[in-house]
């Protein structure tokens, strides 16, 4: 982060009160974690779900050159640093600064949301944009109310493009951070049963994800999945849009074939997509649509997609002692599990499935895990390994459906030694998939 502004501009951008200091004092960056404070740092006190940085202000004060905090916290802080700005809400102030900073740049900015495929689509589009110029994006999972503003603040005059993933777990989340990003293009990958524990129902998920359309910059284009049963409801709405899908009515059509073929405006683009699969065809089409909206041509799009490298633990393909291992331990929900299982259908046999809980499904958890268990019984797997309290329903359904060779435990540690032996034997294909909290990547500890 190198904002190259002054304290007065900072106070104005966040609508704060400059209690102490000179407006002309240079300001470039700040720290939000007291554990990372160095002498002379500017501290931005944030309140999270399980902590409040305002509690540490007094202790950090001797090392600070500046402070942005709530008015009530500043009043009781004692001796103050040379620059102090007070605001009503420090998170809202962070988002306001990010929105102000983003408007300093007249470049194509794409924001991506959806139930599945956000990160993969972001990385694909980043690869395309990077083939044409410097690109700013949010790293890892910095896609929430805190992470997205911090990512936007990394924009510099050297950047020609921006691509940012937007996450949500409650209605209003996309609107809140999408307004800060003010994208020239928005992508909605799909609508599926993700974070149902918080959203409550599929209609609320649809309403939340489509908040992105309200965040677009004037003239901005919405790119979305024409084949999605929820998103297809947008087809009749009158706003700039570009759809993708297999349906002949989609603007950017995915054609059948052994490799990715995309048809747009009478032209056909053949792409040798690394780590291909039907699920990734949709992600690649979404990225291509956003690239077209940004004014890039097929040559750049092909180059970017063919040089795309998947993020770790997202359908990451590994070869271990001759075994093919698909590691997808970053997230799990009914839609992403179905895609991963479909990906395994053409893999070399024998097939081994190692699945953990799909979290945050709330009252729908038993229903979706039961459906999964019944489906697994007909996958033709040599052995199925299940773990986690939610997977109990899947294990029961698997056995009721006539499934054989099941290993189930509340904790995967009960069967991890056997799983490692099978992988080390060097034959067959293995799918390892679970929600992030299950930490299923540890199955491969010592094997890579």
LUMLUMMI-386923 format. One record per atom (N, C-alpha, C): x, y, z; residue in three letters. Coordinates in steps of 0.001 Angstrom, whole numbers, plus 500000, padded with zeros to 6 digits. Last residue first. Layout:
LUMLUMMI-386923
XYZALA...
This chain:
LUMLUMMI-386923
503866464371499984UNK504247465282498886UNK505677465752499074UNK503411462864502217UNK503342462180500938UNK503811463055499773UNK503361464348504537UNK504412463348504406UNK504421462609503082UNK499920464837504332UNK501141465135505071UNK502150463988504952UNK497487464375503163UNK498677464198502323UNK499975464529503045UNK495674465000505052UNK495713463615504603UNK496991463335503826UNK495682467702505297UNK496615466958506155UNK496637465475505817UNK493652468697503809UNK494959468632503156UNK495959467842503988UNK491418468954505396UNK491654467655504768UNK492992467570504035UNK490271470762507318UNK491718470666507073UNK492110469322506447UNK487741471461508053UNK488110470059508231UNK489608469823508003UNK487323474084507311UNK487566473812508731UNK487982472371508992UNK486693473949504549UNK488004474423505003UNK488323474017506434UNK485006470908503592UNK485022472325503947UNK486346472672504609UNK486564468622501265UNK485843468938502500UNK485836470444502688UNK488092466024499419UNK487290467248499416UNK486523467401500734UNK489957464226497319UNK489999464676498713UNK489267466008498779UNK489921461494495231UNK489349462827495446UNK489350463120496946UNK492159459571493370UNK491684459923494705UNK491120461342494705UNK492762456729491317UNK492482458158491446UNK491806458439492777UNK495402454216490836UNK494059454747490951UNK493999456244491114UNK498328453518492657UNK497381453075491633UNK496012453707491900UNK500250453799494720UNK500505454247493361UNK499573453712492302UNK500432453453497405UNK500502452247496583UNK500640452569495101UNK499932455864498581UNK501335455490498397UNK501493454264497511UNK497159455702498779UNK497764456692497883UNK499203456308497571UNK496953453663500705UNK496375453472499373UNK496977454452498371UNK498218454847502901UNK498754453599502334UNK498244453395500918UNK496497456973503410UNK497870457233502962UNK498493455996502346UNK494235455607504296UNK494165456430503091UNK495555456689502537UNK495170454486506666UNK494791453603505560UNK494739454375504240UNK495608456877508173UNK496709455945507868UNK496390455011506701UNK492908458041508231UNK493990458655507462UNK495153457697507200UNK490889457084509880UNK491193456341508647UNK492317456941507799UNK490919458693512140UNK490652457260512297UNK491008456472511044UNK491147461293511341UNK492351460647511868UNK492177459146511998UNK488655462327510734UNK489367461579509689UNK490634460889510179UNK486091461793513096UNK487357462476512822UNK488140461678511779UNK483924460156512927UNK483702461561513267UNK484930462400512929UNK484039457978510088UNK484447458330511446UNK484127459800511681UNK483730455266507824UNK483203456522508357UNK483710456725509781UNK484278453620504937UNK484948453918506207UNK484424455264506683UNK482796451135502917UNK482717452462503511UNK483545452520504792UNK482068449007501014UNK483428449463501339UNK483445450921501801UNK479037449846499213UNK479978448920499835UNK481301449619500124UNK475569450824499115UNK476984451112498943UNK477874450149499722UNK472820450650499316UNK473564449473498873UNK475039449702498646UNK471515452719500438UNK471447452630498975UNK472253451455498426UNK472219452515503081UNK470834452198502712UNK470697452004501205UNK474863453453502922UNK474607452042503237UNK473191451628502862UNK474363456169502310UNK475231455349501456UNK474939453866501676UNK472927457051504503UNK472263456979503203UNK473044456104502232UNK474956456952506474UNK473735456146506622UNK473032455972505279UNK476771458811505411UNK477177457419505629UNK475953456508505737UNK475253461150505486UNK475715460623504200UNK476095459159504326UNK474934461494508231UNK473746461312507395UNK474122460738506036UNK477612461908508946UNK476906460738509472UNK475668460450508611UNK478608464305508117UNK478692463191507169UNK478051461903507692UNK478536465918510312UNK477504466124509299UNK477462464951508315UNK480823465053511742UNK479484464806512281UNK478380464969511245UNK483367463430509777UNK482710464626510288UNK481309464319510773UNK484094461590506788UNK484442462033508146UNK483700463315508488UNK484504458746504649UNK483730459913505069UNK484109460294506493UNK485638457048501894UNK486014457488503239UNK485225458760503561UNK485023454316499879UNK484587455672500211UNK484940455941501670UNK486552452399497312UNK486287452632498720UNK485927454095498927UNK486060452231494600UNK486656451086495282UNK486436451191496789UNK482999453531493277UNK484283453729493954UNK484753452435494609UNK480638453812491883UNK481556452749491497UNK482928452890492116UNK478634455537492545UNK479803456094491867UNK480778455030491385UNK476462454958494073UNK476409454564492659UNK477581455107491855UNK476844455995496550UNK476663454546496458UNK476685454054495023UNK476774458723496204UNK478076458062496304UNK477961456554496146UNK474030459281496349UNK474724459409495065UNK476060458674495085UNK473556458917499067UNK472864458058498105UNK473556458096496755UNK475175460998500113UNK475453459601500438UNK474808458642499454UNK473845463289499102UNK475213462975498698UNK475523461503498945UNK471409463208500445UNK471436463111498981UNK472823462721498486UNK472417463603503052UNK471711462367502700UNK471705462164501192UNK473416466187502849UNK474342465089503113UNK473703463735502803UNK471029467610502409UNK472071467585501377UNK473082466465501608UNK469564467043504820UNK469004466801503483UNK470113466655502440UNK471244467947506864UNK470901466529506780UNK470384466175505387UNK471307470785506250UNK472497469935506250UNK472156468462506068UNK469378472663506437UNK469377471850505222UNK470497470809505217UNK469822474179508647UNK468737473195508726UNK468659472309507488UNK473202474700507726UNK472111474925508667UNK471091473808508676UNK475416474651506218UNK474164474367505521UNK472954474496506440UNK478073474917507096UNK477225476100506960UNK475986475849506099UNK480033472326505396UNK479632473171506526UNK478658474281506094UNK480240469165504643UNK479888470402503948UNK479299471312505019UNK482759466972505944UNK481546467772506100UNK481451468939505128UNK484692465125503475UNK484368465610504815UNK483160466517504784UNK485805462288501634UNK484972463475501748UNK484688463823503202UNK487377460580499362UNK487627460965500750UNK486959462310500989UNK487236457888497167UNK486642459169497531UNK486831459424499019UNK488901456257494564UNK488757456402496009UNK488243457812496328UNK488838453962491913UNK488495455299492383UNK488290455281493897UNK491374452089490053UNK490237452230490973UNK490074453663491486UNK490782454106487074UNK490318453301488210UNK491483452517488797UNK491287457445485880UNK491690456040485948UNK491180455354487218UNK488323459519485356UNK489669459268485879UNK489988457775485923UNK485806460299484641UNK486686459800483583UNK488091459473484048UNK484663461154487067UNK484054460045486331UNK484972459465485254UNK485597463340488436UNK486262462063488692UNK485767460939487793UNK483938465444487835UNK485317465511487345UNK486006464152487473UNK481758464768489348UNK481660464651487889UNK483042464650487262UNK482759465438491846UNK482468464036491552UNK482346463806490045UNK482915468228491548UNK484130467452491779UNK483909465977491467UNK480222468919491243UNK481174469203490168UNK482434468363490311UNK479232468113493746UNK478704467499492524UNK479653467718491355UNK480666469872495381UNK480899468427495490UNK480408467723494229UNK479535472304494644UNK480947472067494340UNK481306470587494461UNK476875471947495546UNK477161472212494137UNK478612471900493786UNK477110471507498373UNK476512470514497471UNK476857470710496003UNK480503472494499276UNK479053472632499389UNK478427471706498358UNK483617473437500491UNK482756472343500058UNK481297472695500300UNK487056474468500128UNK485655474733500436UNK484826473553499949UNK489603473412499987UNK489450474817500352UNK488020475139500765UNK490361470950499056UNK490076471076500483UNK489905472518500937UNK490871469151496852UNK489924470267496797UNK489424470529498217UNK493041467338494993UNK492914467960496310UNK492031469200496188UNK493249464452493431UNK492584465734493249UNK492307466297494640UNK495847462388492440UNK495130462925493600UNK494552464286493237UNK496864459465491072UNK496340460776490712UNK495464461266491862UNK499866457675491826UNK498447457912492072UNK498070459325491621UNK502590457758491509UNK501797457147490445UNK500297457285490639UNK503457459132493756UNK503838457724493595UNK503028457014492514UNK501222461465492983UNK501958460983494143UNK502209459492493984UNK500326464292491354UNK500763462918491087UNK501643462483492247UNK497468466403491640UNK498791466000492090UNK499070464570491651UNK495471469187491011UNK495817467837490577UNK497269467524490917UNK493106470899492815UNK494535470827492511UNK494908469381492187UNK490632471955493432UNK490750470937492393UNK492186470851491879UNK492302473895495274UNK491057474070494525UNK491122473173493292UNK494757473799496516UNK493622473163497182UNK492283473453496530UNK496149476766495068UNK496285475531495842UNK494964475096496461UNK494798477918491915UNK495210478168493297UNK495307476848494049UNK496060477138488628UNK495038477094489682UNK495625477367491054UNK497219479295486187UNK497662478322487183UNK496651478294488327UNK497002480010482728UNK496389480053484051UNK496931478940484949UNK497750480049480148UNK498826480181481129UNK498297480262482561UNK495427479968478745UNK496342478830478564UNK497531478898479516UNK494293482415479419UNK493680481179479908UNK494624479988479784UNK496037484244478082UNK495848484273479527UNK495294482972480075UNK495797483505475366UNK497103483484476035UNK496936483426477548UNK493042483961474917UNK493625482612474785UNK494947482509475542UNK492939486758475357UNK492137485843476185UNK492707484432476129UNK494569487748473337UNK494975487941474726UNK494226486969475640UNK492988486928471144UNK494395486543471247UNK494887486648472685UNK490473488118471421UNK490613486672471618UNK492067486236471778UNK490959491309473184UNK490584490448472065UNK490873488988472368UNK489403493571475555UNK490495492705475113UNK490020491766474004UNK487441495160476717UNK488007495570475434UNK489153494724474927UNK486088494334478884UNK487185495277479134UNK487895495694477852UNK484427492454477814UNK483809493689478300UNK484859494765478560UNK486313490474477422UNK485707491114476256UNK485071492442476654UNK486748489816480111UNK487860490340479303UNK487336491045478053UNK484274488798480803UNK484741490021481453UNK485882490656480672UNK484294486488479158UNK483259487512479011UNK483679488834479617UNK486423485051480219UNK486506485547478842UNK485487486655478610UNK485360484409482721UNK486551485257482634UNK486691485857481240UNK483264482741481872UNK482970483949482645UNK484140484928482562UNK484723480702480676UNK483808481497479858UNK483452482801480565UNK486034479670482909UNK486820480270481834UNK485945481146480944UNK483853478651484339UNK484704479687484939UNK485502480425483873UNK482951476733482510UNK482080477851482888UNK482904478990483487UNK485140475046482478UNK484703475668481240UNK483817476872481540UNK485321473977485004UNK486233475063484657UNK485884475731483329UNK483403471975484876UNK483234473061485837UNK484102474255485468UNK484493470225482937UNK483273470959482664UNK483048472134483584UNK488020470734482597UNK486886470007483137UNK485655470859482938UNK491619471164482765UNK490285471374482223UNK489265470461482882UNK494247471958483334UNK493367471467484395UNK491909471631483986UNK494493474504480826UNK495125473602481792UNK494112473178482850UNK492918474608477730UNK492810475049479114UNK493504474062480045UNK493394475561474862UNK493953474408475569UNK494031474774477054UNK490698476797473041UNK491631477055474139UNK492094475743474747UNK489325478401470270UNK489765477119470829UNK490858477383471857UNK486638480409469472UNK487949480415470111UNK488233479045470707UNK484852481647466776UNK485060480510467665UNK486490480531468177UNK482460484212466009UNK483840483730466049UNK483949482591467059UNK479883485149466285UNK480243484474465050UNK481664483964464986UNK479877486168468922UNK479696487071467777UNK480184486441466470UNK481562483405470117UNK481073484740470448UNK481032485593469190UNK482183480266471512UNK481684481000470350UNK481135482347470801UNK484801478278472652UNK483869479346472972UNK483477480072471692UNK485921475230473775UNK485617476012472583UNK484547477027472964UNK488203473192475421UNK487306474328475549UNK487171475064474215UNK488174469824474134UNK488814470971474763UNK487845472139474739UNK486332468047473162UNK487327467533474098UNK488113468645474765UNK482992469549473149UNK484242469100472557UNK485220468643473611UNK480432472027472759UNK480851470684473164UNK482145470306472458UNK480893475480473574UNK480582474420472628UNK481106473081473135UNK479500478085475235UNK480454476994475425UNK480034475845474522UNK478963481375474043UNK478488479987474151UNK479637479004474288UNK477883484312474945UNK479177483647474822UNK478929482169475109UNK475122484675475068UNK475952485536474210UNK477299484895473926UNK472836481926474875UNK473882482656475602UNK474705483491474630UNK471180480345473395UNK470784481745473547UNK471822482574474295UNK472120477752473560UNK472351478499472313UNK472005479984472426UNK473713477004476643UNK472457477298475956UNK472739478113474686UNK476072477036477977UNK475934476082476872UNK474662476313476065UNK477308480393478701UNK476697479108479011UNK476668478199477803UNK476932483876479532UNK477734482753479066UNK477033481452479451UNK475985487269478663UNK475752485975479291UNK476671484911478711UNK476218490522479486UNK476815489544478587UNK476696488194479284UNK474546493717479664UNK474885492386480154UNK475490491543479051UNK473056496695480653UNK474161496105479880UNK474575494757480459UNK469531496045481154UNK470782496688481569UNK471908496043480769UNK466534494997481581UNK467182495903480618UNK468349496632481276UNK465777491552481983UNK466014492876482557UNK466839493735481598UNK465567488973481050UNK464628489964480544UNK464860491373481053UNK467554487554482443UNK467617487691480986UNK466723488807480452UNK467429486990485094UNK467929488312484736UNK467831488590483239UNK466781484378485359UNK465699485334485602UNK466124486771485257UNK469082483004485226UNK468358483163483964UNK467181484122484116UNK469851482691487857UNK470376483844487123UNK469675484054485786UNK468509480256488480UNK468181481507489157UNK468617482716488325UNK469587478329486808UNK468138478462486889UNK467690479733487597UNK472177479049484560UNK471785478925485959UNK470286479217486102UNK472877479652481985UNK472301478326482228UNK471794478156483650UNK474111482118482000UNK472796482019481369UNK472096480714481722UNK475906483661484338UNK475682482313483832UNK474248482172483315UNK477047487022483451UNK476480485993484339UNK476142484717483579UNK478175490250483711UNK478438488974483050UNK477922487872483968UNK477180493517483324UNK477051492344484187UNK477225491087483345UNK478981496527482831UNK478386495326482238UNK478323494208483271UNK478475500089483280UNK479082498804483611UNK478284497625483082UNK477397502567482998UNK477771501864481779UNK478388500504482018UNK478650503553486123UNK477805503908484973UNK478304503257483689UNK479606500589487979UNK479850501959487554UNK478918502285486386UNK477495498466489951UNK478285498733488751UNK478445500223488503UNK475864497769492002UNK477146498376492352UNK477958498805491141UNK473708496334491238UNK473436497693491737UNK474726498447492046UNK474740493865490681UNK474255494669489555UNK474016496115489970UNK475199492778493196UNK476340493267492416UNK475898494170491270UNK472943491644494113UNK473216493009494572UNK474353493632493768UNK472961489023493414UNK472593489972492361UNK472633491420492852UNK473569487814495857UNK474569487813494781UNK474244488844493703UNK471115488262497251UNK472395488795497725UNK473421488877496602UNK469163486922495798UNK469024488367496016UNK470352489000496447UNK470181484297495973UNK470012484960494682UNK469946486473494850UNK469982483912498752UNK471291483832498099UNK471230484552496755UNK467238484072499032UNK468065485107499653UNK469472485102499068UNK466489481755497708UNK466049483043497185UNK466884484181497759UNK467460479704499314UNK468107479971498030UNK467708481332497460UNK467737480623502824UNK467104479961501682UNK467784480410500385UNK469652481320504879UNK468315480823505188UNK467633480098504053UNK472218482450505153UNK471250483030504222UNK469821482575504494UNK473508480863507095UNK473376482303507291UNK472286482900506401UNK473288478302506121UNK473083478514507550UNK472853479993507851UNK474118478436503514UNK472676478438503778UNK472360478674505252UNK476604478582502284UNK476331479439503446UNK474838479512503766UNK475215477515499202UNK476426477808499971UNK476081478798501080UNK473618476264496891UNK473407476177498338UNK474697476311499139UNK474051478744494217UNK473947477397494768UNK473819477429496278UNK474412480398491253UNK473689480461492527UNK473509479034493031UNK477353481696489554UNK476222480778489712UNK475543481045491053UNK478960483992488971UNK479275482670488414UNK478074481736488439UNK478736487151487959UNK478062486246488899UNK478194484847488311UNK480821489944487577UNK480574488549487192UNK479810487861488313UNK480834493271486335UNK480572492347487433UNK480300490965486890UNK482762496077485437UNK482185494791485029UNK481971493941486274UNK483548498221486761UNK483075498478485403UNK482461497211484812UNK482690498416490274UNK483300497769489109UNK482721498241487785UNK483006499579493010UNK482393500257491869UNK482948499706490548UNK484050498904495500UNK484787498503494293UNK484299499242493050UNK482099499912497211UNK483469500403497330UNK484262500092496062UNK479921498430496445UNK479858499879496238UNK481242500509496382UNK480674495922497320UNK480619496183495885UNK480568497659495580UNK480341495969500040UNK481709496046499521UNK481746496291498020UNK477476496156500203UNK478365496946501045UNK479759497089500449UNK476439494259498439UNK476157495679498221UNK477152496553498978UNK477290491913499670UNK477805492265498346UNK477595493749498068UNK475826492009502128UNK477292491971502115UNK477863492422500772UNK473095491798501919UNK473661493130502057UNK475171493170501975UNK472749488742503590UNK472167489705502665UNK472729491094502958UNK475808486986504271UNK474532487565504693UNK474055488567503644UNK478133486230503236UNK477453485217504046UNK476106485716504546UNK480314486687500462UNK479148487101501238UNK478630485934502061UNK483059488097498560UNK482396487033499297UNK481222487582500087UNK484396488984495541UNK483534489463496615UNK482835488280497276UNK487537489500493993UNK486506488546494403UNK485725489133495576UNK488643491658491464UNK488456491423492885UNK487285490468493133UNK490919493152489384UNK489944492061489468UNK489859491620490929UNK491987495809487305UNK491738495317488646UNK490721494191488589UNK494579497126485174UNK493344496378485399UNK493223496038486883UNK496859498561485233UNK495968498802484088UNK494627498115484258UNK498908500074487684UNK497922499052487341UNK497044499494486175UNK500443502231488367UNK501023501263487430UNK499996500230486961UNK499138503690490333UNK499090504187488951UNK499666503211487923UNK497611501047492335UNK498615502087492106UNK498497502580490659UNK495756499358494847UNK495801499921493496UNK496829501046493414UNK495486498644497444UNK496745498272496809UNK496839498783495371UNK492946499142498263UNK493947500150498607UNK495331499821498055UNK491627496817497647UNK491444497973496772UNK492509499033497017UNK492365495307499897UNK492853494932498566UNK492727496091497589UNK490969496549501945UNK492432496515502011UNK493033496173500651UNK488309496011501068UNK488846497381501099UNK490369497426501146UNK488380493092501309UNK488188493750500028UNK488669495205500051UNK488739492522504099UNK489756492190503105UNK489606492908501781UNK486389493385505458UNK487711493881505831UNK488697493714504671UNK484282492121504208UNK484130493534504561UNK485448494180504969UNK486181489868502001UNK485052490241502847UNK485056491732503172UNK488297488739500721UNK487149489112499894UNK485951489595500702UNK490886487355500891UNK490630488728501348UNK489482489328500534UNK491826484791500422UNK490403484977500690UNK490105486358501269UNK494406485446498114UNK493760484495499020UNK492284484751499166UNK494445488937497179UNK495100487636497392UNK494268486749498311UNK492707490781494752UNK492810490433496168UNK493421489047496331UNK494735492505492262UNK493651491609492684UNK493784491311494163UNK495867494344489483UNK495711494295490937UNK494549493367491279UNK498150494068486812UNK496815493787487344UNK496836493691488853UNK499720495375483943UNK499767495168485385UNK498350495062485954UNK498653493739480835UNK499180494828481651UNK499152494495483129UNK497983491494479410UNK497839492783478733UNK498402493942479534UNK498250489359480993UNK498859489228479664UNK498809490545478902UNK496703490062483101UNK498152490188483263UNK498888490032481946UNK494159489371482181UNK494510490782482324UNK496027490974482391UNK494437486532482341UNK494154487220481074UNK494591488676481147UNK494928486155485068UNK495909485673484096UNK495705486347482736UNK492568487199486115UNK493837487844486447UNK494922487429485453UNK490814485298485174UNK490739486644484631UNK492005487426484945UNK491685483109486749UNK491690483032485282UNK491675484422484665UNK491261484073489322UNK492622483748488903UNK492725483641487384UNK488433484366489255UNK489305485517489519UNK490718485247489017UNK487645481732488858UNK487362482732487821UNK488241483955488003UNK488519480695491323UNK489075480190490071UNK488849481183488938UNK486928482155493123UNK488387482263493172UNK489032481794491876UNK484264481409492313UNK484721482809492369UNK486236482912492271UNK483184478852492311UNK484024479246491193UNK484546480664491235UNK479914479360493740UNK481080478529493458UNK481876479123492302UNK478187481506494095UNK478271480470495124UNK479494479582494970UNK479364484881493464UNK478716483628493085UNK478916482599494173UNK481393487545492040UNK480734486854493135UNK480029485620492589UNK483819489919491179UNK483287488578490934UNK482627488037492190UNK484513492864489379UNK484190492258490677UNK483454490957490423UNK486938494582487518UNK485927493524487535UNK485760492994488954UNK487763497583486062UNK487771496846487330UNK486620495848487297UNK489644499458483836UNK488648498396483964UNK488827497651485297UNK490331502763485216UNK490760501515484587UNK489627500499484672UNK490952505341486523UNK490018505132485411UNK490482503923484606UNK491269505941489920UNK491788505182488785UNK490699504949487740UNK490136507061492088UNK491308507759491566UNK491799507114490261UNK488241505404493077UNK487799506393492113UNK488948507237491550UNK489629503971495040UNK489299503301493780UNK488915504328492697UNK489670505877497116UNK490909505528496413UNK490608504871495076UNK486985505857497922UNK487607507099497465UNK488860506809496638UNK486756503180498732UNK485898503693497666UNK486490504970497068UNK488627503136500819UNK488808502258499662UNK487988502749498474UNK487450504949502572UNK488758505259502006UNK489006504420500758UNK485120503497503183UNK485016504808502533UNK486339505212501896UNK486158501282504491UNK485447501087503227UNK485317502402502460UNK487183502597506742UNK488074501837505861UNK487434501641504500UNK484816503570507856UNK485838504515507395UNK486813503829506438UNK483592501226508581UNK482948502044507558UNK483954503063506995UNK485460500566510575UNK485295499698509408UNK484631500469508268UNK485140502633512457UNK486423502508511751UNK486349501570510551UNK482762504960512975UNK482895503520512745UNK484151503307511905UNK483151507676513473UNK482081506975514180UNK482260505465514108UNK486547508840514059UNK485405508517513197UNK484356507789514023UNK489383510939514338UNK488290510238515002UNK487138510039514017UNK492840510950513962UNK491557511144513280UNK490508510318514007UNK495915512391514751UNK494790511599515257UNK493525511979514491UNK499376512635514948UNK498213512741514056UNK497106511832514568UNK501142512190517084UNK501134513500516423UNK499949513700515489UNK499352510404519751UNK500432510597518776UNK500244511905518023UNK498405511302523165UNK498097510944521792UNK499300511141520877UNK497823510189526458UNK498714510910525543UNK498535510390524127UNK494522508855526703UNK495663509504527344UNK496498510273526336UNK492202507738525728UNK493477507097525386UNK494688507737526046UNK489576508515525792UNK490149507924526991UNK491517507328526792UNK489043509563523253UNK488838510417524426UNK489493509845525681UNK489321507426521547UNK490349508461521552UNK490264509292522822UNK486976506044521988UNK488241505401522350UNK489367506423522423UNK485029507759520998UNK485007507428522425UNK486319506807522871UNK485702507869518219UNK485768509064519052UNK485851508719520534UNK487735505231516929UNK486442505770517326UNK486623506956518278UNK490699506115515008UNK489939505306515946UNK488573505937516193UNK493869506313513812UNK492483506501513412UNK491653505558514259UNK497008507826514440UNK495948506937514912UNK494627507329514269UNK500632508039514251UNK499276508446513932UNK498266507404514337UNK502882507063515237UNK502978508422514709UNK501589508958514402UNK503402504902518078UNK502604505426516981UNK502991506838516555UNK504505503776520319UNK505141503465519033UNK504493504175517852UNK502936504483522513UNK504322504981522441UNK505000504750521094UNK500376503067521997UNK500562504499521799UNK502017504958521692UNK499806500456522626UNK500540500700521376UNK500973502150521229UNK498363500640524971UNK499619499910524987UNK500475500232523766UNK496109502036524046UNK496967502616525087UNK498343501958525111UNK494956500213522151UNK495493501516521763UNK496483502057522789UNK493670497877522566UNK495136497833522616UNK495782499184522310UNK491000498166522204UNK491439497731523535UNK492953497799523692UNK490666498608519540UNK490656499786520420UNK491139499434521828UNK490407496176518357UNK491752496750518419UNK491811497997519288UNK488609493632519462UNK488449495064519240UNK489806495708519446UNK487384490407518372UNK488392491286518977UNK488001492732518726UNK485608488879516957UNK486131488307518201UNK487186489190518870UNK484813490389514762UNK483810489574515452UNK484303489097516811UNK486589493557515120UNK486153492352514435UNK485125491598515238UNK487377496850514696UNK486663495929515582UNK486158494762514751UNK490492498568514251UNK489295497915513720UNK488678496991514763UNK492494501339514058UNK491866500420515009UNK490554499876514446UNK495382501874512545UNK493950501957512226UNK493260500912513084UNK498335503674513107UNK497484502546513524UNK496021502840513219UNK501360504225511625UNK500014504787511763UNK499081503608512025UNK504628503953513176UNK503523503454512363UNK502239504249512613UNK506824504515514737UNK506437505490513733UNK505273505072512861UNK508008501205515170UNK508066502609515604UNK507721503567514463UNK505547498857514043UNK506923499278514166UNK506941500744514590UNK503168496333514626UNK503518497750514727UNK505024497949514855UNK502129493865514644UNK502999494199513506UNK503424495665513521UNK500423493677516714UNK501581492777516748UNK502576493096515631UNK498316495278516060UNK499318495824516982UNK500562494946517057UNK497142495652512880UNK497481494617513854UNK498595495143514763UNK496891497521510941UNK495678497195511697UNK495931496173512808UNK498681500311509687UNK498731498954510235UNK497455498724511039UNK499104502212506607UNK498714502050508001UNK498800500579508395UNK500458504693504311UNK499986503368504690UNK499636503331506167UNK500879507439503710UNK500992506414502673UNK500366505082503046UNK500828510861504141UNK500231509597504609UNK500265508600503462UNK502340513937505242UNK502201512829504277UNK501615511576504934UNK500609516719506502UNK501480515595506851UNK501286514439505875UNK498803518737506078UNK499804518498505029UNK500731517320505330UNK497290518985508407UNK496678518396507221UNK497716518020506166UNK498769518046511466UNK498734518971510351UNK498167518282509109UNK497223517161514670UNK498118517025513539UNK497877518055512457UNK494100516035515901UNK495483516404516198UNK496317516225514939UNK491616515513514920UNK491733516024516285UNK493118516559516595UNK489795515603512239UNK491224515663512536UNK491393516340513896UNK487135513441511827UNK487544514700512438UNK489022514642512774UNK486075511967508653UNK486490511962510052UNK486856513349510533UNK485452511047506113UNK484520511925506819UNK484785511907508328UNK487362509794504708UNK486625508952505657UNK485589509747506447UNK488376511892503160UNK487881510687502492UNK487016509842503420UNK489273513723505099UNK488160514055504219UNK487538512824503585UNK491414512352506236UNK490279512737507072UNK489054513064506226UNK493067512159503931UNK492571510970504615UNK491331511304505437UNK493652514824503424UNK492897514050502436UNK492314512793503050UNK495125515367505782UNK493905516097505494UNK493032515374504483UNK497321513690505498UNK496384513448506579UNK495054514171506345UNK497803512964501960UNK498162513561503243UNK497054513337504270UNK499059510310499823UNK498148511407500107UNK498622512079501393UNK500107507759498961UNK500669509044498547UNK499645510179498657UNK499629505040499337UNK498536505909498938UNK498988507278498460UNK500608502145499043UNK501365503389498956UNK500426504470498433UNK500843498810500000UNK500000500000500000UNK500884501249500000UNK
